[in-house]
Amino acid sequence: MAYCVIGLLVLIAARMIRLAKHRNLIAVLLASAVFYLPRQVPGLGGALDPNHAGMAPSDVTLYLALPIMLLIMLALPVTQREHGQRYLVLLGIVLMAVAIELHWGSTPARWSGLLSWATAVAAWFAGRAVAGNAWDDRRSRLLLAWLVAGFVLLQLLVGVLQASGILTLNATDQGLLRVRGTFGHAGDLGKVLVACVAITLPSLANESDERYRRLAYFTLGASFVLIGLSASRANLLAILVMIIAWALIARNRQERMVSRRMVTLGTVAMIPFVGTYLLRLQADPNGGSRPQLMEAAWEQMARTPYFGVGPNSYVQTVGIYDAFTARGLPVHNALMLAAVELGLIAIFVIIFFISARTFTSIPFARQESNVPARVLFGYGLAVIVLSISGWGMLKITVLPAVLFVAGFLAGAARRVSTDRDVVGRENETGAALESILKGSR
């Protein structure tokens, strides 16, 4: 009953926003929930198992991001083609629900995992919709920049309190105190910060307002510092890969200047944390039990290649066969974890579809004005680095933010390309008219 009430409220609110004068600003404000509100809807969800290790809680849990992302999808107009894409992915979600009932077995953990995947997919479509409608609106882009900067500032304040000992942190198995902000793990914080940096870069390379640029530089500098304090090797590598890749394919003068500044800023910001990263490398040069966990994942893939073991149930299933996994350790590779849980068929329908729709925007990077497409190229490489180096990318507190930014950059790239085509056609029409008039004289 509660889910029906929430659905009805979403439909009513979507109708109101669609008719609102400043619907783009409202949509941007709501979209910030993927950063600020990775929390469950109060009162929905039973007792949670603290020892459960997976992408979502052990009991059916609705996170605030899902109804908010659905609200954005319904409130903002999109093309007929994108409507068809939504129906295709919805079909994949429905098939997963049928598989839970008829094949995997109906458990609260699996239904919780299904809701987690639905939230992440909705976030990607919401990002596309926000970019498609708000990219040309400077006020909307500025509001988004302020919201992202506010989120990073919040994490920085909490991180400083943790680093100074005012807020208690538990040491890792390597004896290090790693800042994690408002997240449950230091690695989760870093992954979301990589997404924050990616969504900030396109406007920074295009924006001429010095006040806005200072705000963006704060977001980027603070993100670098927080990633350093979190001592996450994968996140550091990912953000450097993203910025260097972007710098190498930058096309216009301001973009090249900003990308070089980012490389310099990142290098300087990381210098104080070199010692911490060296300690991590010395304490864990081989990645701990990663090889054994990967071997167990391949064995499970051979047992259930097409339909998997069900969402959010990897440890419970594979732990029967592998002692390392039974300790509560999923395979430390998000792509492999998703493939084993969902099977190759569902992976193709959901993950490969979203990846294909995202990366088809990258060819627009050849256009000099299309900064979002070039940032998307670097961000895609960063996401790959994060996905193959750990499983935290799939967590409900991380994946929606990561996919929202991917959808936003893809939507912005297509929007810039469309605007360029329109201007090109107008110029061609103007030139043709001018030649006709000259000929008539």
N, C-alpha and C positions, 0 to 999 in steps of 0.2 A: 504494500500500500504506500509506503514512504517513497519508493522509487517512482510510482505513478504520480504522486503529488509533485515530486521534483521535476519529472518530465513535463507535467502541465505548466509549472512555473517557468520552465525554460522556454516553452512555446510562447507563452504570453509575453515574457520579457523580450524574446527575439522579435516579436511583432512590434513592440514598442520601440526598440532600438532601431529597427529598420525604418521607422517613420520619423525618428529623431533628427534634428537639424545637424547635430554634431556626432553622428553615429561612428565616424572613424575614430574620433578621440575617445569615445566610450569603449570601442572595441580594443584600442591600444591599452587603455586602463585595465580592462578585464583580462587581456592577454598576459599582463604581468603576473597573473596568478601562477603561471608555470614556474616562476622564480620564487615568489613570495609565499605561496600557499601550497607546498607539497604536503598537505595535511588531509586527514580523512574527514568526511562529513560527520559532525558530532551526532552520536547516538546510533550510527549505522555501523554495525560490526560487533562480533562477539568477542569472547576472550581469546587473546593472541598468545601463541606459543613463543616465548622469548628465545628458544633454541632453534626456531625455524630459520633456515637459510635459503633465500630465494628472491625473486624479483619483486614479490608482493608479500603482504602479511599472510599468516596461516589461515585466517578466517576471511569470509567474504567482506571486503572493505571498499566502500565507495570514496574515492578521493575527490576533493573539491574541484580539481582541475578538469575532470570529465564533464560535469554539467556546464562548467564555464566555457570549455572549448566547444562543446556542442552549441551553446548559446551563440558564440561568435560565428560558427559555421552557418547557422540558420539566419543570423541577423544581417550578414554581409552578402551582397549579390556576387555570384560567380558565373562563369561561362557554362553553357550546356554541356560541353565536353567534360568539365570538372565534375558536374553533377553525375555523369555516367561513371567516372572514376570512383566517386564516393560509393555508389551502389555496388561496384565490383569489390571494394574492400569490405563493405558491410556484409557482402555474401561470404567473404572469408571468415569474418567474425562469427556469423551464424553457423557456418560449417564447424568451427571450433566448438561452439556450444553443443551442436549435435554430437560431435565426437566425445565430448565430456560425458554426455548422457549414455551414449551407446557403445563407446569403445574404451576410453581411458578409465572411466569410472567417476561418478559424481562425488567429489570431495570439496569441502570449503576452500582448501588451498588452491585447487584448480580453477574454481569459479573466481577466486580473488585474482589469479593470474590472468584470466580472461578479461576482467575489468581493467587490469593494468595495461594489457595490450590495446584495449579499446581507447583508453585514455591517451596513450602515446600516439596512436594513429589519428585520433581526433585533434591532437596538438599539431601534428604535421599539416593537416588540412586547414586548421585555424591560422597557422602561420602563413600559408599560401593566401588565404582570404584577406588577412590583415595587410600584407604587402601589396596585393593586387588593388586594394581600395585606398590605402593610406600612404603609399610610397610617394606619390606626387604632392601630398599635403605636408608642407613644411612643419606646421604646428603638430601634426601627429608624429612626425619623426623626432621632433624636439621633445615631445612628451615621453616617447619611448626611451630616448637617451637619458632623460631625468630619472625615469623609473629604473632603468638598468643601473645607473650610477647610484641610486639610492639603495638598491639591493646589494651592490658591491660594498658600499659604505657600511651597511649593516653587518655584513660578514667581516669586514675589516675591524670594526669596533669589537665584535664578539671575539674575533681571532686575537686581537691585542690583549683582551682580558684573559684569554686562555693562555697565551704565551707568557704573560706576566705572572701567572699563578693565581690570579683573583678568581677565575673560574677553573674548577678542577678538571684535569685531563688524566686519563689512564694511559700509562706507558704502553707502547706496542711490544710485540714479542722480541723486538730488537733493542728495547730499552730507550726508545726515542719518544719524545712528546711531540705529537704532530697535531697542529691546529686543524680543526674541522668546522669552525663556524657554527651555524645552526643545524648542520647535517650530522648524521650518525657516524660518518667515516670521513677521514681526511681526503681520500681519493674521490668521494662523491662531490665534495666541495670543489675540488680542482676541475672536475669534468664540467660542472655547470659554469664555472668561471671561463673555461675555454669557449663555451657557447656565448657568454656575455661579451667576450672580446670580439667574437666573430660578428655578432649583430651590431656592434658599435663601429667597426671598421669602414663599411661602405659610405655612411654619411660623413664620417671624418674626412675621407678622401674627396668628398664633393662639397662639403660645407665651407662657406667663406666667413661665417660669423665666428669671431675670435672667442667670444664667451662660450659658445657651444664647443669649440675645439678644445678649450681648456677643460671643460667638463668631460669630454671624451678621453682626453689624455689622463685625467684623474682615474677614470674607470679602468683604463688599460694599465696604468702604473700600479694601482692598488691590486688589480688582479694578479699581476706578476709577483708582487710582494706576498700575497696570500698563497699562491702556488708554491713559492719558496718556503713559507712557514709550514705548509702541509707536507713538505718533503716527499712529494709524489713524483717518482721518476717518469712514469708514463705521461702524466699531465704536463710536465715540463717539456718532454720531447714532443708531445702533440702540439702545444702552443708554438713552439719554435718551428716545427715543420709547417704549420699553417702560415705563419708570418713570412718565413723565408720563401715558401712556395708562392705566396702572393707577391712578394717583392720581386721575384724572378720574372713574373709575367706581367708586371705593372705596365700600363700603356701610356698614360698621360703624365705630365710633369708633376702635378700636385700629388698624384697617387704614388709616384716613385719616391718623392720627397717624404711623404708620410710613412711609406713602408720602410724606408731606410731608418727613419726615426724610431719606428717600432722595434726594429732589430737592435738598434743601439739601446733603447729604453729597456728592452728585455734582458740584454746582456748585462747592463749596469745593475738592474734590479736583482739579478740572480747572484751577483758576486758575493754578497754576505752569506749566502746559503750553500756555497760550494762545499764547505766542510761537512755539513749535514748530509749532503748527497753522497759524499765520499764514504761517510760512516755507513750509510745504508748499503752501498755497493760492497763494502768490506764485510758487513754482517750477513748479507744475503746476495752473493754474486750470481747464483744460479736460479734465483726465483723460487726457492723453497721446494715445495712438493708439486710444482707445476707440471713437470714431465710425467709423473705418475697419474696426476689427475687427467691430463690429456689422453693418456693411454686408456684409462677407464672410460672416457667419453667416446673414443673411437670404438671400443668394444660394445658399448651400448648402442651406438649408431648402427653397428652391424646387426644387432638384435632387433631394433625397431627403426628401420631406415625411413619409411614413408610416412608414418603417422606419429612417431615419437612416443614420449611417455606422458605427455600432458603438460600444460603450462604450470609453472611454479611448483613442480614436483620432482625436480631432478635429483636432489639429495636423497629424498625418501626412496626413490626407485633404484638409482645407481648405487646408493650406499649399501644395498643388499649384497652387491657383488664386489665392492671395493672398500678396503679399510680406511683409506685416506678420505674418501668421499663421505663415509659414515661419520666422520668427525664433524660434519657440518661444512665441508668445503666443496663448493661447486667447481667445475672446471673453470680455470682462470682465462677464459676466452669467450667473450659475449656472443660472437657469431656461432661458435661451436655449441654453447649452452642453448641458444635459441633453436639451433637445428636439431639437437637431441630432444628437446622438450616438445617442439611443435611438429617435427618431421619435415621432410623435404617438400611435401606438397603445400603445407600451410606456409612454410618459409617463402616459397615461390610466390604465393598469392599476396602475402602481406609485405614481407621485408624486401624482396626483390622488386616488387611493384613500386614501393615507395622510393627505393634506391634509384630505379630507372627513371621515375618521374622527376627526381631531384637532379640527377646527373645529366639529363637531357638539356638542362639549362646551361651547362658549362660551355658548350660550343659558342654561346653568345659572348664569351670572354674575349673573342677576337675584336669585338666592337670597342672602340676607344672609350666610349662613355659608359660602358657596362661594368662598373666597378663591382656590383654585387655578384656577377658571374665569376669574376676572378677570385673574390673572397670565398665564394662557394667552393671553388676548386681546392683552395688551401684548407678550408674547413672539412671538406670531404676526406682529405688525406689525414687530417687530425682525428676524425671520427674513426677511421680505419685503425690508426695507431692505438686509440683508446679501446677499441673493440677486441683487438687481438692480444692486448696486454693484461686484460682483467675482465671480470664478469660484472663489475659495478655499473657498467653502462646500461644494463637492463633494469636497474632498480626503478621503482615507481617514482622515487624522488629525483631521478636523473633523466631517464629516457624521454619523458614528455618535454622537458626544457630543450634537450638536444635536438629532438625532432621538430619542435616548434621553430627553432632557429634555422634548421635545414629547409623547412617549408617556406619560411619568411624570405631567406636568401634566394631560393628558387623562384618564388613569386615576384620578388623585386627584380631579378634578372630578366624575367619574361616581361615585366612591366616596362622596364627601360628599353628592351628590344622593341616592344610594341610602339612606344612613344617615338623611337628613332625611325621606325618604318613609316609612321604617320607623317613625321616631319619630312622624311625623304619623298613621300608621295606628294606632299604639299609643294615642296621645292620643284619636283618634276612638273607638276601641273602649272606652277607659276612660270617656269621656264618655257613651257609649251605655249602658254598664252602670250608671253612676251614675244616669242618668235612669230606667232600668228599676227600680232599687232604690227610688228616691224614689216612683215611681208605685205600687209594690207596698205602700208604707206608707200 
